């Protein structure tokens, strides 16, 4: 293998190798045992299998047909896992878990049966032509319906609004998988190995964006701590808290999913760091926790008076960006899930 091929192999395999390690982390070692982590971990597994197959086939065209079959079988799951990952971040994860079983389990059984009856080595045209095209178009279908789920995050990006940590994760994974699909779909006009290179590029770009967002969030928190030594006198603090309470009750600011401490501070005519310090010192609450208390109070009212509403509608009405954020905040503040809370109201 000459130097050019060695470099090509290194950069194309780099993403696949690290993706394999990341998949193990999300599946077995992530501290947060959320269903979205399992979807993401499994998505990385099937992507890694797909990429490894491409790399070995590119450098060894005589690769066993069994490996080619395994690689193509993994491809059938990329689109569905992308869809269920994003949906689990935005919707009721329990419902998504049940829906995924309805889709994924029959797909697994179907592929096992087809793979046994019509293995690649006996039916190369079936796998190389028909199944390959079916994979590409089904993958594209799931990209479209997943893109529809991501529309709120895209709108924030277009309007240059502040993206949440979840927004960055969702957009990074969605755009990365879309880029890989494009690379493989256009491989006949470019190069087959481009898909593996695109994967390495997408993976490291996504990790860079996620790291940047996390670091930025950390720096904001760090800046707030610098004001810990500055105390607001009680009379002024009481006056500011009354202003904030009046705004929440009259203008229902908490229903704005994109409400920031800067926007609230402008409303009452003080600096944002003063508002943060006010909440920390006098209420012992962070700004997100303070706002979420109003949102959860509103949610409890809706669960009691508008029992026909779906949880997604209640979450959005109360100012939450995603159903997962709503569930987490509700559980933290009430010790119960929204569904259990609603059930207890009727018992």
C-alpha positions as a Python dict, from the first residue, in 0.01 Angstrom:
ca = {
    (1, 'X'): (0, 0, 0),
    (2, 'X'): (158, 330, -108),
    (3, 'X'): (166, 646, 103),
    (4, 'X'): (-147, 796, -58),
    (5, 'X'): (-348, 483, 13),
    (6, 'X'): (-214, 466, 368),
    (7, 'X'): (-333, 822, 437),
    (8, 'X'): (-668, 750, 272),
    (9, 'X'): (-713, 439, 485),
    (10, 'X'): (-613, 627, 802),
    (11, 'X'): (-855, 918, 758),
    (12, 'X'): (-1143, 701, 639),
    (13, 'X'): (-1096, 452, 925),
    (14, 'X'): (-1046, 722, 1190),
    (15, 'X'): (-1414, 809, 1210),
    (16, 'X'): (-1526, 445, 1208),
    (17, 'X'): (-1289, 355, 1490),
    (18, 'X'): (-1393, 643, 1715),
    (19, 'X'): (-1758, 588, 1631),
    (20, 'X'): (-1724, 229, 1750),
    (21, 'X'): (-1583, 354, 2081),
    (22, 'X'): (-1857, 616, 2115),
    (23, 'X'): (-2126, 356, 2053),
    (24, 'X'): (-1994, 153, 2347),
    (25, 'X'): (-2002, 464, 2565),
    (26, 'X'): (-2364, 551, 2485),
    (27, 'X'): (-2482, 192, 2513),
    (28, 'X'): (-2304, 89, 2833),
    (29, 'X'): (-2120, 371, 3011),
    (30, 'X'): (-2320, 695, 2974),
    (31, 'X'): (-2428, 825, 3315),
    (32, 'X'): (-2770, 930, 3187),
    (33, 'X'): (-2963, 608, 3112),
    (34, 'X'): (-3201, 774, 2869),
    (35, 'X'): (-3358, 584, 2580),
    (36, 'X'): (-3217, 842, 2336),
    (37, 'X'): (-2865, 730, 2433),
    (38, 'X'): (-2948, 374, 2335),
    (39, 'X'): (-3085, 487, 1999),
    (40, 'X'): (-2775, 699, 1939),
    (41, 'X'): (-2541, 420, 2046),
    (42, 'X'): (-2713, 169, 1817),
    (43, 'X'): (-2714, 423, 1532),
    (44, 'X'): (-2337, 460, 1572),
    (45, 'X'): (-2301, 81, 1570),
    (46, 'X'): (-2480, 37, 1236),
    (47, 'X'): (-2301, 336, 1087),
    (48, 'X'): (-1968, 194, 1199),
    (49, 'X'): (-2050, -144, 1042),
    (50, 'X'): (-2147, 31, 719),
    (51, 'X'): (-1829, 237, 713),
    (52, 'X'): (-1595, -52, 803),
    (53, 'X'): (-1750, -257, 522),
    (54, 'X'): (-1693, 27, 276),
    (55, 'X'): (-1331, 72, 382),
    (56, 'X'): (-1238, -296, 361),
    (57, 'X'): (-1422, -343, 31),
    (58, 'X'): (-1252, -38, -122),
    (59, 'X'): (-905, -165, -36),
    (60, 'X'): (-992, -532, -92),
    (61, 'X'): (-1256, -581, -368),
    (62, 'X'): (-1232, -958, -314),
    (63, 'X'): (-1383, -919, 34),
    (64, 'X'): (-1611, -1204, 137),
    (65, 'X'): (-1973, -1158, 31),
    (66, 'X'): (-2077, -1235, 390),
    (67, 'X'): (-1919, -909, 507),
    (68, 'X'): (-2089, -720, 226),
    (69, 'X'): (-2423, -867, 329),
    (70, 'X'): (-2371, -770, 694),
    (71, 'X'): (-2280, -415, 589),
    (72, 'X'): (-2592, -378, 375),
    (73, 'X'): (-2815, -528, 644),
    (74, 'X'): (-2685, -266, 889),
    (75, 'X'): (-2776, 8, 641),
    (76, 'X'): (-3147, -76, 668),
    (77, 'X'): (-3143, 45, 1028),
    (78, 'X'): (-2967, 381, 982),
    (79, 'X'): (-3277, 576, 876),
    (80, 'X'): (-3516, 434, 1139),
    (81, 'X'): (-3261, 475, 1421),
    (82, 'X'): (-3196, 836, 1320),
    (83, 'X'): (-3571, 904, 1330),
    (84, 'X'): (-3627, 736, 1666),
    (85, 'X'): (-3320, 903, 1819),
    (86, 'X'): (-3442, 1253, 1732),
    (87, 'X'): (-3800, 1170, 1828),
    (88, 'X'): (-3688, 1032, 2165),
    (89, 'X'): (-3513, 1365, 2233),
    (90, 'X'): (-3824, 1567, 2150),
    (91, 'X'): (-4124, 1349, 2234),
    (92, 'X'): (-4249, 1112, 2503),
    (93, 'X'): (-3960, 864, 2510),
    (94, 'X'): (-4180, 580, 2642),
    (95, 'X'): (-4411, 609, 2343),
    (96, 'X'): (-4112, 627, 2107),
    (97, 'X'): (-3962, 313, 2262),
    (98, 'X'): (-4284, 122, 2194),
    (99, 'X'): (-4306, 255, 1837),
    (100, 'X'): (-3945, 157, 1769),
    (101, 'X'): (-4014, -201, 1874),
    (102, 'X'): (-4303, -220, 1628),
    (103, 'X'): (-4070, -109, 1345),
    (104, 'X'): (-3731, -253, 1436),
    (105, 'X'): (-3818, -603, 1558),
    (106, 'X'): (-4009, -704, 1239),
    (107, 'X'): (-3729, -548, 1030),
    (108, 'X'): (-3466, -756, 1212),
    (109, 'X'): (-3665, -1076, 1164),
    (110, 'X'): (-3732, -997, 797),
    (111, 'X'): (-3365, -934, 720),
    (112, 'X'): (-3256, -1251, 900),
    (113, 'X'): (-3503, -1459, 697),
    (114, 'X'): (-3409, -1294, 365),
    (115, 'X'): (-3040, -1319, 446),
    (116, 'X'): (-3078, -1689, 517),
    (117, 'X'): (-3291, -1769, 210),
    (118, 'X'): (-3112, -1537, -34),
    (119, 'X'): (-2753, -1482, 85),
    (120, 'X'): (-2539, -1228, -99),
    (121, 'X'): (-2306, -1493, -243),
    (122, 'X'): (-2600, -1664, -416),
    (123, 'X'): (-2799, -1351, -508),
    (124, 'X'): (-2547, -1068, -567),
    (125, 'X'): (-2778, -873, -800),
    (126, 'X'): (-3060, -881, -543),
    (127, 'X'): (-2836, -726, -276),
    (128, 'X'): (-2613, -512, -496),
    (129, 'X'): (-2888, -362, -711),
    (130, 'X'): (-3236, -383, -560),
    (131, 'X'): (-3154, -382, -190),
    (132, 'X'): (-2888, -114, -234),
    (133, 'X'): (-3137, 118, -406),
    (134, 'X'): (-3404, 35, -149),
    (135, 'X'): (-3164, 126, 130),
    (136, 'X'): (-3078, 463, -25),
    (137, 'X'): (-3439, 566, -81),
    (138, 'X'): (-3569, 442, 254),
    (139, 'X'): (-3276, 621, 422),
    (140, 'X'): (-3375, 940, 236),
    (141, 'X'): (-3739, 895, 343),
    (142, 'X'): (-3637, 884, 709),
    (143, 'X'): (-3412, 1187, 659),
    (144, 'X'): (-3715, 1383, 535),
    (145, 'X'): (-3946, 1284, 821),
    (146, 'X'): (-3668, 1338, 1076),
    (147, 'X'): (-3602, 1682, 924),
    (148, 'X'): (-3965, 1766, 993),
    (149, 'X'): (-3909, 1681, 1360),
    (150, 'X'): (-3606, 1912, 1363),
    (151, 'X'): (-3790, 2212, 1217),
    (152, 'X'): (-3793, 2408, 1544),
    (153, 'X'): (-3416, 2368, 1581),
    (154, 'X'): (-3366, 2471, 1217),
    (155, 'X'): (-3586, 2778, 1268),
    (156, 'X'): (-3368, 2884, 1562),
    (157, 'X'): (-3059, 2835, 1347),
    (158, 'X'): (-3202, 3040, 1059),
    (159, 'X'): (-3325, 3317, 1288),
    (160, 'X'): (-2989, 3312, 1471),
    (161, 'X'): (-3163, 3242, 1800),
    (162, 'X'): (-2984, 3073, 2088),
    (163, 'X'): (-2957, 2696, 2042),
    (164, 'X'): (-2991, 2467, 2341),
    (165, 'X'): (-2748, 2183, 2408),
    (166, 'X'): (-3014, 1938, 2282),
    (167, 'X'): (-3060, 2144, 1965),
    (168, 'X'): (-2689, 2116, 1888),
    (169, 'X'): (-2692, 1739, 1944),
    (170, 'X'): (-3000, 1686, 1727),
    (171, 'X'): (-2880, 1904, 1439),
    (172, 'X'): (-2528, 1757, 1450),
    (173, 'X'): (-2652, 1398, 1429),
    (174, 'X'): (-2916, 1478, 1166),
    (175, 'X'): (-2685, 1676, 938),
    (176, 'X'): (-2403, 1425, 983),
    (177, 'X'): (-2620, 1129, 880),
    (178, 'X'): (-2760, 1332, 589),
    (179, 'X'): (-2408, 1415, 469),
    (180, 'X'): (-2310, 1046, 480),
    (181, 'X'): (-2622, 953, 281),
    (182, 'X'): (-2535, 1216, 19),
    (183, 'X'): (-2178, 1086, -7),
    (184, 'X'): (-2296, 729, -70),
    (185, 'X'): (-2580, 830, -300),
    (186, 'X'): (-2341, 1021, -526),
    (187, 'X'): (-2061, 761, -497),
    (188, 'X'): (-2107, 652, -861),
    (189, 'X'): (-2009, 1006, -968),
    (190, 'X'): (-1730, 1055, -713),
    (191, 'X'): (-1567, 772, -518),
    (192, 'X'): (-1700, 488, -302),
    (193, 'X'): (-1458, 575, -22),
    (194, 'X'): (-1605, 926, 0),
    (195, 'X'): (-1879, 795, 230),
    (196, 'X'): (-1620, 684, 486),
    (197, 'X'): (-1435, 1014, 460),
    (198, 'X'): (-1764, 1205, 495),
    (199, 'X'): (-1836, 1004, 809),
    (200, 'X'): (-1501, 1097, 965),
    (201, 'X'): (-1558, 1463, 875),
    (202, 'X'): (-1916, 1467, 1006),
    (203, 'X'): (-1824, 1288, 1328),
    (204, 'X'): (-1541, 1523, 1423),
    (205, 'X'): (-1729, 1834, 1316),
    (206, 'X'): (-2026, 1726, 1530),
    (207, 'X'): (-1806, 1655, 1831),
    (208, 'X'): (-1639, 1995, 1788),
    (209, 'X'): (-1975, 2176, 1778),
    (210, 'X'): (-2106, 1985, 2079),
    (211, 'X'): (-1787, 2053, 2274),
    (212, 'X'): (-1806, 2423, 2185),
    (213, 'X'): (-2169, 2446, 2299),
    (214, 'X'): (-2091, 2269, 2625),
    (215, 'X'): (-1789, 2491, 2689),
    (216, 'X'): (-1995, 2801, 2616),
    (217, 'X'): (-2263, 2686, 2859),
    (218, 'X'): (-1995, 2619, 3121),
    (219, 'X'): (-1841, 2964, 3071),
    (220, 'X'): (-2179, 3133, 3118),
    (221, 'X'): (-2226, 2946, 3446),
    (222, 'X'): (-1874, 3040, 3550),
    (223, 'X'): (-1940, 3409, 3483),
    (224, 'X'): (-2249, 3398, 3702),
    (225, 'X'): (-2039, 3270, 3991),
    (226, 'X'): (-1819, 3580, 3972),
    (227, 'X'): (-2108, 3787, 4101),
    (228, 'X'): (-2145, 3575, 4415),
    (229, 'X'): (-1971, 3840, 4627),
    (230, 'X'): (-2209, 4119, 4517),
    (231, 'X'): (-2514, 4141, 4737),
    (232, 'X'): (-2837, 4324, 4655),
    (233, 'X'): (-2996, 4500, 4952),
    (234, 'X'): (-3324, 4349, 5070),
    (235, 'X'): (-3545, 4645, 4977),
    (236, 'X'): (-3417, 4653, 4620),
    (237, 'X'): (-3434, 4274, 4592),
    (238, 'X'): (-3798, 4265, 4706),
    (239, 'X'): (-3887, 4535, 4454),
    (240, 'X'): (-3719, 4350, 4165),
    (241, 'X'): (-3879, 4019, 4261),
    (242, 'X'): (-4223, 4182, 4264),
    (243, 'X'): (-4157, 4325, 3917),
    (244, 'X'): (-4057, 3983, 3788),
    (245, 'X'): (-4358, 3815, 3949),
    (246, 'X'): (-4592, 4074, 3797),
    (247, 'X'): (-4441, 4023, 3451),
    (248, 'X'): (-4480, 3647, 3478),
    (249, 'X'): (-4845, 3677, 3577),
    (250, 'X'): (-4945, 3954, 3336),
    (251, 'X'): (-4739, 3876, 3026),
    (252, 'X'): (-4684, 3503, 3086),
    (253, 'X'): (-4322, 3538, 2979),
    (254, 'X'): (-4246, 3182, 3087),
    (255, 'X'): (-4448, 3054, 2788),
    (256, 'X'): (-4174, 3184, 2560),
    (257, 'X'): (-3959, 2875, 2504),
    (258, 'X'): (-3664, 3095, 2407),
    (259, 'X'): (-3684, 3330, 2704),
    (260, 'X'): (-3339, 3428, 2829),
    (261, 'X'): (-3217, 3603, 3139),
    (262, 'X'): (-3111, 3893, 2915),
    (263, 'X'): (-3466, 3942, 2785),
    (264, 'X'): (-3610, 3932, 3135),
    (265, 'X'): (-3350, 4178, 3263),
    (266, 'X'): (-3440, 4425, 2985),
    (267, 'X'): (-3804, 4406, 3089),
    (268, 'X'): (-3726, 4517, 3444),
    (269, 'X'): (-3444, 4753, 3346),
    (270, 'X'): (-3138, 4593, 3508),
    (271, 'X'): (-2834, 4399, 3392),
    (272, 'X'): (-2868, 4026, 3334),
    (273, 'X'): (-2601, 3945, 3593),
    (274, 'X'): (-2808, 4127, 3857),
    (275, 'X'): (-3113, 3913, 3776),
    (276, 'X'): (-2903, 3596, 3800),
    (277, 'X'): (-2757, 3709, 4132),
    (278, 'X'): (-3100, 3810, 4258),
    (279, 'X'): (-3243, 3465, 4192),
    (280, 'X'): (-2938, 3285, 4329),
    (281, 'X'): (-2905, 3488, 4650),
    (282, 'X'): (-3270, 3550, 4738),
    (283, 'X'): (-3446, 3242, 4603),
    (284, 'X'): (-3154, 3000, 4580),
    (285, 'X'): (-3258, 2918, 4223),
    (286, 'X'): (-3096, 2931, 3883),
    (287, 'X'): (-3277, 3117, 3606),
    (288, 'X'): (-3387, 2796, 3425),
    (289, 'X'): (-3522, 2645, 3748),
    (290, 'X'): (-3704, 2966, 3834),
    (291, 'X'): (-3877, 2979, 3493),
    (292, 'X'): (-3950, 2607, 3496),
    (293, 'X'): (-4142, 2643, 3822),
    (294, 'X'): (-4389, 2874, 3646),
    (295, 'X'): (-4407, 2639, 3350),
    (296, 'X'): (-4476, 2336, 3569),
    (297, 'X'): (-4746, 2524, 3762),
    (298, 'X'): (-4911, 2601, 3430),
    (299, 'X'): (-4872, 2240, 3320),
    (300, 'X'): (-5040, 2116, 3638),
    (301, 'X'): (-5335, 2348, 3569),
    (302, 'X'): (-5369, 2215, 3216),
    (303, 'X'): (-5343, 1853, 3332),
    (304, 'X'): (-5630, 1923, 3570),
    (305, 'X'): (-5854, 2133, 3345),
    (306, 'X'): (-5763, 2022, 2991),
    (307, 'X'): (-5724, 1647, 3030),
    (308, 'X'): (-5784, 1584, 2658),
    (309, 'X'): (-5460, 1758, 2561),
    (310, 'X'): (-5159, 1547, 2462),
    (311, 'X'): (-4841, 1580, 2663),
    (312, 'X'): (-4658, 1729, 2363),
    (313, 'X'): (-4919, 2008, 2339),
    (314, 'X'): (-4901, 2079, 2712),
    (315, 'X'): (-4520, 2094, 2701),
    (316, 'X'): (-4521, 2336, 2408),
    (317, 'X'): (-4799, 2551, 2556),
    (318, 'X'): (-4610, 2589, 2883),
    (319, 'X'): (-4287, 2697, 2712),
    (320, 'X'): (-4077, 2381, 2688),
    (321, 'X'): (-3864, 2322, 2379),
    (322, 'X'): (-3897, 1945, 2395),
    (323, 'X'): (-4102, 1676, 2563),
    (324, 'X'): (-3789, 1530, 2726),
    (325, 'X'): (-3708, 1864, 2892),
    (326, 'X'): (-4070, 1888, 3010),
    (327, 'X'): (-4062, 1539, 3163),
    (328, 'X'): (-3729, 1603, 3337),
    (329, 'X'): (-3840, 1938, 3483),
    (330, 'X'): (-4176, 1798, 3594),
    (331, 'X'): (-4014, 1500, 3767),
    (332, 'X'): (-3752, 1721, 3937),
    (333, 'X'): (-4011, 1966, 4073),
    (334, 'X'): (-4297, 1730, 4162),
    (335, 'X'): (-4130, 1393, 4210),
    (336, 'X'): (-4373, 1246, 3961),
    (337, 'X'): (-4410, 1213, 3585),
    (338, 'X'): (-4684, 1419, 3413),
    (339, 'X'): (-4875, 1102, 3322),
    (340, 'X'): (-4867, 971, 3678),
    (341, 'X'): (-4968, 1312, 3812),
    (342, 'X'): (-5266, 1325, 3572),
    (343, 'X'): (-5366, 971, 3667),
    (344, 'X'): (-5364, 1057, 4037),
    (345, 'X'): (-5596, 1351, 3971),
    (346, 'X'): (-5860, 1111, 3842),
    (347, 'X'): (-5820, 849, 4113),
}
